[in-house]
């Protein structure tokens, strides 16, 4: 199990096997093999994950440490069954190519 630590509150993002679990007031669970697209909004600093069957998930990256988000993006890209790339407008702390 992989988790992402939130700056102000305890863990809110979990990855267990191929499932992404977002622990917010309403628990959201998605299958990472169905991930189709990752988009990043530079102004609001939101990372939006699009899936085939269920609704999109938006993650506010300002609430998390940048190293944790970079690691999270690497993991979800590797677990997706589709050809998913890191958004070009998102700057990682270390460079990763598709």
Chimera marker file (.cmm) of the C-alpha trace (Angstrom):
<marker_set name="trace">
<marker id="1" x="0.000" y="0.000" z="0.000" r="1" g="1" b="0" radius="0.5"/>
<marker id="2" x="1.262" y="3.443" z="-0.944" r="1" g="1" b="0" radius="0.5"/>
<marker id="3" x="-0.022" y="6.614" z="0.675" r="1" g="1" b="0" radius="0.5"/>
<marker id="4" x="0.457" y="10.351" z="0.121" r="1" g="1" b="0" radius="0.5"/>
<marker id="5" x="0.835" y="12.524" z="3.197" r="1" g="1" b="0" radius="0.5"/>
<marker id="6" x="-1.191" y="15.729" z="3.335" r="1" g="1" b="0" radius="0.5"/>
<marker id="7" x="0.443" y="18.804" z="4.888" r="1" g="1" b="0" radius="0.5"/>
<marker id="8" x="-2.370" y="19.728" z="7.296" r="1" g="1" b="0" radius="0.5"/>
<marker id="9" x="-4.207" y="16.450" z="7.813" r="1" g="1" b="0" radius="0.5"/>
<marker id="10" x="-3.218" y="12.795" z="7.824" r="1" g="1" b="0" radius="0.5"/>
<marker id="11" x="-3.139" y="10.532" z="4.800" r="1" g="1" b="0" radius="0.5"/>
<marker id="12" x="-5.868" y="11.153" z="2.249" r="1" g="1" b="0" radius="0.5"/>
<marker id="13" x="-4.610" y="9.333" z="-0.870" r="1" g="1" b="0" radius="0.5"/>
<marker id="14" x="-4.018" y="5.597" z="-0.836" r="1" g="1" b="0" radius="0.5"/>
<marker id="15" x="-2.994" y="3.189" z="-3.594" r="1" g="1" b="0" radius="0.5"/>
<marker id="16" x="-3.719" y="-0.450" z="-2.865" r="1" g="1" b="0" radius="0.5"/>
<marker id="17" x="-2.880" y="-2.855" z="-5.704" r="1" g="1" b="0" radius="0.5"/>
<marker id="18" x="-4.496" y="-1.147" z="-8.723" r="1" g="1" b="0" radius="0.5"/>
<marker id="19" x="-7.049" y="0.865" z="-6.740" r="1" g="1" b="0" radius="0.5"/>
<marker id="20" x="-6.798" y="4.562" z="-5.994" r="1" g="1" b="0" radius="0.5"/>
<marker id="21" x="-8.611" y="5.501" z="-2.781" r="1" g="1" b="0" radius="0.5"/>
<marker id="22" x="-9.238" y="9.156" z="-2.050" r="1" g="1" b="0" radius="0.5"/>
<marker id="23" x="-10.310" y="9.633" z="1.554" r="1" g="1" b="0" radius="0.5"/>
<marker id="24" x="-12.330" y="12.843" z="1.585" r="1" g="1" b="0" radius="0.5"/>
<marker id="25" x="-15.688" y="13.421" z="3.272" r="1" g="1" b="0" radius="0.5"/>
<marker id="26" x="-16.973" y="10.994" z="0.604" r="1" g="1" b="0" radius="0.5"/>
<marker id="27" x="-14.659" y="8.090" z="-0.089" r="1" g="1" b="0" radius="0.5"/>
<marker id="28" x="-13.811" y="7.781" z="-3.790" r="1" g="1" b="0" radius="0.5"/>
<marker id="29" x="-12.305" y="4.610" z="-5.203" r="1" g="1" b="0" radius="0.5"/>
<marker id="30" x="-11.111" y="4.185" z="-8.788" r="1" g="1" b="0" radius="0.5"/>
<marker id="31" x="-9.335" y="1.461" z="-10.743" r="1" g="1" b="0" radius="0.5"/>
<marker id="32" x="-5.994" y="2.833" z="-11.950" r="1" g="1" b="0" radius="0.5"/>
<marker id="33" x="-5.928" y="0.551" z="-14.978" r="1" g="1" b="0" radius="0.5"/>
<marker id="34" x="-8.861" y="2.632" z="-16.318" r="1" g="1" b="0" radius="0.5"/>
<marker id="35" x="-6.956" y="5.930" z="-16.068" r="1" g="1" b="0" radius="0.5"/>
<marker id="36" x="-7.105" y="7.639" z="-19.470" r="1" g="1" b="0" radius="0.5"/>
<marker id="37" x="-5.743" y="11.152" z="-18.969" r="1" g="1" b="0" radius="0.5"/>
<marker id="38" x="-3.964" y="13.407" z="-16.484" r="1" g="1" b="0" radius="0.5"/>
<marker id="39" x="-4.419" y="17.171" z="-16.785" r="1" g="1" b="0" radius="0.5"/>
<marker id="40" x="-2.920" y="19.934" z="-14.670" r="1" g="1" b="0" radius="0.5"/>
<marker id="41" x="-4.262" y="23.445" z="-14.157" r="1" g="1" b="0" radius="0.5"/>
<marker id="42" x="-1.358" y="25.822" z="-13.557" r="1" g="1" b="0" radius="0.5"/>
<marker id="43" x="-3.484" y="28.524" z="-11.953" r="1" g="1" b="0" radius="0.5"/>
<marker id="44" x="-5.415" y="26.508" z="-9.400" r="1" g="1" b="0" radius="0.5"/>
<marker id="45" x="-2.666" y="23.830" z="-9.113" r="1" g="1" b="0" radius="0.5"/>
<marker id="46" x="-5.262" y="21.073" z="-9.508" r="1" g="1" b="0" radius="0.5"/>
<marker id="47" x="-4.406" y="17.671" z="-10.899" r="1" g="1" b="0" radius="0.5"/>
<marker id="48" x="-7.355" y="16.083" z="-12.687" r="1" g="1" b="0" radius="0.5"/>
<marker id="49" x="-7.464" y="12.340" z="-13.306" r="1" g="1" b="0" radius="0.5"/>
<marker id="50" x="-9.875" y="11.091" z="-15.983" r="1" g="1" b="0" radius="0.5"/>
<marker id="51" x="-11.164" y="7.514" z="-15.955" r="1" g="1" b="0" radius="0.5"/>
<marker id="52" x="-13.073" y="5.394" z="-18.503" r="1" g="1" b="0" radius="0.5"/>
<marker id="53" x="-16.046" y="4.303" z="-16.440" r="1" g="1" b="0" radius="0.5"/>
<marker id="54" x="-16.348" y="6.553" z="-13.391" r="1" g="1" b="0" radius="0.5"/>
<marker id="55" x="-16.223" y="10.311" z="-12.893" r="1" g="1" b="0" radius="0.5"/>
<marker id="56" x="-13.025" y="12.332" z="-12.797" r="1" g="1" b="0" radius="0.5"/>
<marker id="57" x="-11.079" y="13.003" z="-9.620" r="1" g="1" b="0" radius="0.5"/>
<marker id="58" x="-9.505" y="16.375" z="-8.858" r="1" g="1" b="0" radius="0.5"/>
<marker id="59" x="-6.589" y="16.616" z="-6.430" r="1" g="1" b="0" radius="0.5"/>
<marker id="60" x="-5.357" y="19.958" z="-5.109" r="1" g="1" b="0" radius="0.5"/>
<marker id="61" x="-1.571" y="19.657" z="-5.252" r="1" g="1" b="0" radius="0.5"/>
<marker id="62" x="-1.019" y="22.675" z="-2.985" r="1" g="1" b="0" radius="0.5"/>
<marker id="63" x="-2.169" y="20.579" z="-0.016" r="1" g="1" b="0" radius="0.5"/>
<marker id="64" x="0.574" y="17.968" z="-0.496" r="1" g="1" b="0" radius="0.5"/>
<marker id="65" x="4.366" y="17.924" z="-0.515" r="1" g="1" b="0" radius="0.5"/>
<marker id="66" x="5.756" y="18.212" z="-4.046" r="1" g="1" b="0" radius="0.5"/>
<marker id="67" x="7.968" y="15.123" z="-3.684" r="1" g="1" b="0" radius="0.5"/>
<marker id="68" x="4.953" y="13.062" z="-2.618" r="1" g="1" b="0" radius="0.5"/>
<marker id="69" x="2.913" y="14.261" z="-5.610" r="1" g="1" b="0" radius="0.5"/>
<marker id="70" x="5.793" y="13.475" z="-7.979" r="1" g="1" b="0" radius="0.5"/>
<marker id="71" x="6.002" y="9.950" z="-6.597" r="1" g="1" b="0" radius="0.5"/>
<marker id="72" x="2.210" y="9.628" z="-6.830" r="1" g="1" b="0" radius="0.5"/>
<marker id="73" x="2.218" y="10.640" z="-10.510" r="1" g="1" b="0" radius="0.5"/>
<marker id="74" x="4.974" y="8.140" z="-11.306" r="1" g="1" b="0" radius="0.5"/>
<marker id="75" x="2.989" y="5.329" z="-9.669" r="1" g="1" b="0" radius="0.5"/>
<marker id="76" x="-0.338" y="6.093" z="-11.350" r="1" g="1" b="0" radius="0.5"/>
<marker id="77" x="1.303" y="6.410" z="-14.788" r="1" g="1" b="0" radius="0.5"/>
<marker id="78" x="2.992" y="3.029" z="-14.352" r="1" g="1" b="0" radius="0.5"/>
<marker id="79" x="-0.234" y="1.316" z="-13.174" r="1" g="1" b="0" radius="0.5"/>
<marker id="80" x="-2.436" y="2.594" z="-15.998" r="1" g="1" b="0" radius="0.5"/>
<marker id="81" x="-3.264" y="0.183" z="-18.829" r="1" g="1" b="0" radius="0.5"/>
<marker id="82" x="-3.590" y="3.124" z="-21.248" r="1" g="1" b="0" radius="0.5"/>
<marker id="83" x="-0.867" y="5.313" z="-22.689" r="1" g="1" b="0" radius="0.5"/>
<marker id="84" x="-0.933" y="8.083" z="-20.066" r="1" g="1" b="0" radius="0.5"/>
<marker id="85" x="1.732" y="10.787" z="-19.943" r="1" g="1" b="0" radius="0.5"/>
<marker id="86" x="2.675" y="13.439" z="-17.426" r="1" g="1" b="0" radius="0.5"/>
<marker id="87" x="1.174" y="16.808" z="-18.401" r="1" g="1" b="0" radius="0.5"/>
<marker id="88" x="3.664" y="19.094" z="-20.125" r="1" g="1" b="0" radius="0.5"/>
<marker id="89" x="2.685" y="22.079" z="-17.982" r="1" g="1" b="0" radius="0.5"/>
<marker id="90" x="3.433" y="20.167" z="-14.743" r="1" g="1" b="0" radius="0.5"/>
<marker id="91" x="7.044" y="20.588" z="-13.624" r="1" g="1" b="0" radius="0.5"/>
<marker id="92" x="8.421" y="17.662" z="-11.665" r="1" g="1" b="0" radius="0.5"/>
<marker id="93" x="11.234" y="18.028" z="-9.157" r="1" g="1" b="0" radius="0.5"/>
<marker id="94" x="13.124" y="15.534" z="-11.309" r="1" g="1" b="0" radius="0.5"/>
<marker id="95" x="12.579" y="15.070" z="-15.030" r="1" g="1" b="0" radius="0.5"/>
<marker id="96" x="10.654" y="11.987" z="-16.171" r="1" g="1" b="0" radius="0.5"/>
<marker id="97" x="9.832" y="11.342" z="-19.798" r="1" g="1" b="0" radius="0.5"/>
<marker id="98" x="6.913" y="9.348" z="-21.237" r="1" g="1" b="0" radius="0.5"/>
<link id1="1" id2="2" r="1" g="1" b="0" radius="0.2"/>
<link id1="2" id2="3" r="1" g="1" b="0" radius="0.2"/>
<link id1="3" id2="4" r="1" g="1" b="0" radius="0.2"/>
<link id1="4" id2="5" r="1" g="1" b="0" radius="0.2"/>
<link id1="5" id2="6" r="1" g="1" b="0" radius="0.2"/>
<link id1="6" id2="7" r="1" g="1" b="0" radius="0.2"/>
<link id1="7" id2="8" r="1" g="1" b="0" radius="0.2"/>
<link id1="8" id2="9" r="1" g="1" b="0" radius="0.2"/>
<link id1="9" id2="10" r="1" g="1" b="0" radius="0.2"/>
<link id1="10" id2="11" r="1" g="1" b="0" radius="0.2"/>
<link id1="11" id2="12" r="1" g="1" b="0" radius="0.2"/>
<link id1="12" id2="13" r="1" g="1" b="0" radius="0.2"/>
<link id1="13" id2="14" r="1" g="1" b="0" radius="0.2"/>
<link id1="14" id2="15" r="1" g="1" b="0" radius="0.2"/>
<link id1="15" id2="16" r="1" g="1" b="0" radius="0.2"/>
<link id1="16" id2="17" r="1" g="1" b="0" radius="0.2"/>
<link id1="17" id2="18" r="1" g="1" b="0" radius="0.2"/>
<link id1="18" id2="19" r="1" g="1" b="0" radius="0.2"/>
<link id1="19" id2="20" r="1" g="1" b="0" radius="0.2"/>
<link id1="20" id2="21" r="1" g="1" b="0" radius="0.2"/>
<link id1="21" id2="22" r="1" g="1" b="0" radius="0.2"/>
<link id1="22" id2="23" r="1" g="1" b="0" radius="0.2"/>
<link id1="23" id2="24" r="1" g="1" b="0" radius="0.2"/>
<link id1="24" id2="25" r="1" g="1" b="0" radius="0.2"/>
<link id1="25" id2="26" r="1" g="1" b="0" radius="0.2"/>
<link id1="26" id2="27" r="1" g="1" b="0" radius="0.2"/>
<link id1="27" id2="28" r="1" g="1" b="0" radius="0.2"/>
<link id1="28" id2="29" r="1" g="1" b="0" radius="0.2"/>
<link id1="29" id2="30" r="1" g="1" b="0" radius="0.2"/>
<link id1="30" id2="31" r="1" g="1" b="0" radius="0.2"/>
<link id1="31" id2="32" r="1" g="1" b="0" radius="0.2"/>
<link id1="32" id2="33" r="1" g="1" b="0" radius="0.2"/>
<link id1="33" id2="34" r="1" g="1" b="0" radius="0.2"/>
<link id1="34" id2="35" r="1" g="1" b="0" radius="0.2"/>
<link id1="35" id2="36" r="1" g="1" b="0" radius="0.2"/>
<link id1="36" id2="37" r="1" g="1" b="0" radius="0.2"/>
<link id1="37" id2="38" r="1" g="1" b="0" radius="0.2"/>
<link id1="38" id2="39" r="1" g="1" b="0" radius="0.2"/>
<link id1="39" id2="40" r="1" g="1" b="0" radius="0.2"/>
<link id1="40" id2="41" r="1" g="1" b="0" radius="0.2"/>
<link id1="41" id2="42" r="1" g="1" b="0" radius="0.2"/>
<link id1="42" id2="43" r="1" g="1" b="0" radius="0.2"/>
<link id1="43" id2="44" r="1" g="1" b="0" radius="0.2"/>
<link id1="44" id2="45" r="1" g="1" b="0" radius="0.2"/>
<link id1="45" id2="46" r="1" g="1" b="0" radius="0.2"/>
<link id1="46" id2="47" r="1" g="1" b="0" radius="0.2"/>
<link id1="47" id2="48" r="1" g="1" b="0" radius="0.2"/>
<link id1="48" id2="49" r="1" g="1" b="0" radius="0.2"/>
<link id1="49" id2="50" r="1" g="1" b="0" radius="0.2"/>
<link id1="50" id2="51" r="1" g="1" b="0" radius="0.2"/>
<link id1="51" id2="52" r="1" g="1" b="0" radius="0.2"/>
<link id1="52" id2="53" r="1" g="1" b="0" radius="0.2"/>
<link id1="53" id2="54" r="1" g="1" b="0" radius="0.2"/>
<link id1="54" id2="55" r="1" g="1" b="0" radius="0.2"/>
<link id1="55" id2="56" r="1" g="1" b="0" radius="0.2"/>
<link id1="56" id2="57" r="1" g="1" b="0" radius="0.2"/>
<link id1="57" id2="58" r="1" g="1" b="0" radius="0.2"/>
<link id1="58" id2="59" r="1" g="1" b="0" radius="0.2"/>
<link id1="59" id2="60" r="1" g="1" b="0" radius="0.2"/>
<link id1="60" id2="61" r="1" g="1" b="0" radius="0.2"/>
<link id1="61" id2="62" r="1" g="1" b="0" radius="0.2"/>
<link id1="62" id2="63" r="1" g="1" b="0" radius="0.2"/>
<link id1="63" id2="64" r="1" g="1" b="0" radius="0.2"/>
<link id1="64" id2="65" r="1" g="1" b="0" radius="0.2"/>
<link id1="65" id2="66" r="1" g="1" b="0" radius="0.2"/>
<link id1="66" id2="67" r="1" g="1" b="0" radius="0.2"/>
<link id1="67" id2="68" r="1" g="1" b="0" radius="0.2"/>
<link id1="68" id2="69" r="1" g="1" b="0" radius="0.2"/>
<link id1="69" id2="70" r="1" g="1" b="0" radius="0.2"/>
<link id1="70" id2="71" r="1" g="1" b="0" radius="0.2"/>
<link id1="71" id2="72" r="1" g="1" b="0" radius="0.2"/>
<link id1="72" id2="73" r="1" g="1" b="0" radius="0.2"/>
<link id1="73" id2="74" r="1" g="1" b="0" radius="0.2"/>
<link id1="74" id2="75" r="1" g="1" b="0" radius="0.2"/>
<link id1="75" id2="76" r="1" g="1" b="0" radius="0.2"/>
<link id1="76" id2="77" r="1" g="1" b="0" radius="0.2"/>
<link id1="77" id2="78" r="1" g="1" b="0" radius="0.2"/>
<link id1="78" id2="79" r="1" g="1" b="0" radius="0.2"/>
<link id1="79" id2="80" r="1" g="1" b="0" radius="0.2"/>
<link id1="80" id2="81" r="1" g="1" b="0" radius="0.2"/>
<link id1="81" id2="82" r="1" g="1" b="0" radius="0.2"/>
<link id1="82" id2="83" r="1" g="1" b="0" radius="0.2"/>
<link id1="83" id2="84" r="1" g="1" b="0" radius="0.2"/>
<link id1="84" id2="85" r="1" g="1" b="0" radius="0.2"/>
<link id1="85" id2="86" r="1" g="1" b="0" radius="0.2"/>
<link id1="86" id2="87" r="1" g="1" b="0" radius="0.2"/>
<link id1="87" id2="88" r="1" g="1" b="0" radius="0.2"/>
<link id1="88" id2="89" r="1" g="1" b="0" radius="0.2"/>
<link id1="89" id2="90" r="1" g="1" b="0" radius="0.2"/>
<link id1="90" id2="91" r="1" g="1" b="0" radius="0.2"/>
<link id1="91" id2="92" r="1" g="1" b="0" radius="0.2"/>
<link id1="92" id2="93" r="1" g="1" b="0" radius="0.2"/>
<link id1="93" id2="94" r="1" g="1" b="0" radius="0.2"/>
<link id1="94" id2="95" r="1" g="1" b="0" radius="0.2"/>
<link id1="95" id2="96" r="1" g="1" b="0" radius="0.2"/>
<link id1="96" id2="97" r="1" g="1" b="0" radius="0.2"/>
<link id1="97" id2="98" r="1" g="1" b="0" radius="0.2"/>
</marker_set>
